[in-house]
């Protein structure tokens, strides 16, 4: 947690503070109260930041989306955030000024990092099946780190291209592995489905609790007995 707080404060300091300027600081929606409180305490000693309370990035995103393109004024809004280290879903009540419904649900199994690792595993398996190289050799460690970066770049390229080449430059071995979009879909699909099941179960439970305690509108109130 200390590293996360240090990064958050450091990133905000880069923005600078001018006279009369007020900065906004967002934090991940899945952060729990103790972490946000610790950040709030740390900010008190930072010039220009003591009057900038941490704001959930989900709240910031919803505010921007209300401006453009716009959001419904009633019902439950589901905000999905698929990031590098995990997936988060935040539920809010549109009729109550986007008041949160329960806590943000977070699952780490579907993330950019996990997808990068899945691509790397597939590429490495193909390379070593076609060669006698030792995947556990000491000389492989740095090469695999570079290959992981190449797999990450290939993932991004497949957002726009239907096929791409991944160059594996390993000790004593240089080869090229081709990957197409269906290959990526196969790697992502199962992880997305499993994560979505976990998220949907927990979100459904939160909505049921919200409905159970939500006041009935006046128009739906039962008629008074005579």
Secondary structure, 3 states (H helix, E strand, C coil): CHHHHHHHHHHHHHHCCCCCCCCCEEECCCCCHHHHHHHHHHHCCCCCCCCCCEEEHHHHHHHHHHHCCCCCCCCEEEEEEECCCCEEEEEEEHHHCCEECCCCEEECCCCHHHHHHHHHHHHHHHHHHCCCCCCCCCCHHHHHHHHHHHHHHHHHHCCCCCEEEEEEEECCEEEEEEEEHHHHHHHHHHHHHHHHHHHHHHHHHHHHHHHHHCCCCHHHCCCCCC
